[in-house]
Amino acid sequence: MTVGNVLNLSADDVLSTTRSVRKRLDLERPVPREVLLECLELALQAPTGSNSQGWQWVFVEDAERKQGLADIYRTYATPYLDAPKPEFGDDRDLRRPRIFDSAKYLNEHLHEVPVLLIPCLEGRAEDTPGVSSAGFWGSLLPAVWSFMLALRSRGLGSAWTTLHLVGDGEKRAADLLGIPFDKYSQGGLFPIAYTQGTDFRPAKRLPAEQLTHWNSW
């Protein structure tokens, strides 16, 4: 049985309009646990190396813990967002101010988001040899993206953030939430909320022709 109201979107619609949502997160509307679990059940159908399913999913609703995570995030996000950025030399530079304005908004309001998620994967990333790192994260990241797609199809949104993992931030978050730091790696910090409106559009990306190689570079 489907708990969340599913939007009338095709698979292509969901794939092309699942955005990093920041300013349009509804900070006032509660997110039922049943909807989160429904999205997670779909996400757990994603592939995972050797069918290991070594993932764990930490949802945070408690206001004090959300504030703690937001404080950790801001320690690293604020100087990063305020620092000058190198230019790409193409149309991406035109959209950068809007993106960073949105990111700064999330930085200021992260503690107000109804639910925060930290997906974890068994093992420590730094203990994984470089040649195996793709397989390591490949056992978590497809499921996280599937979760975000499931959110989108139900009128919710999120944003993939990783700045709390800088420096000692991951350890501080692990201590705050009781995550076994020596046994699990954190894959990011995800704000989750219903979106203000559902009329998201495809993003402007570089054309596929500029990024494609056939048979050789």
Secondary structure by P-SEA (a helix, b strand, c coil): ccccccccccaaaaaaccccccccccccbbbbaaaaaaaaaaaaccccccccccbbbbbbccaaaaaaaaaaaaccaaaaaabbbbbcccccccaaaaaaaaaaaaaaccccccbbbbbbbccccccccccaaaaaaaacaaaaaaaaaaaaaacccccccccccccaaaaaaaaacccccccccccbbbbbbbccccccccccccccccccccccc
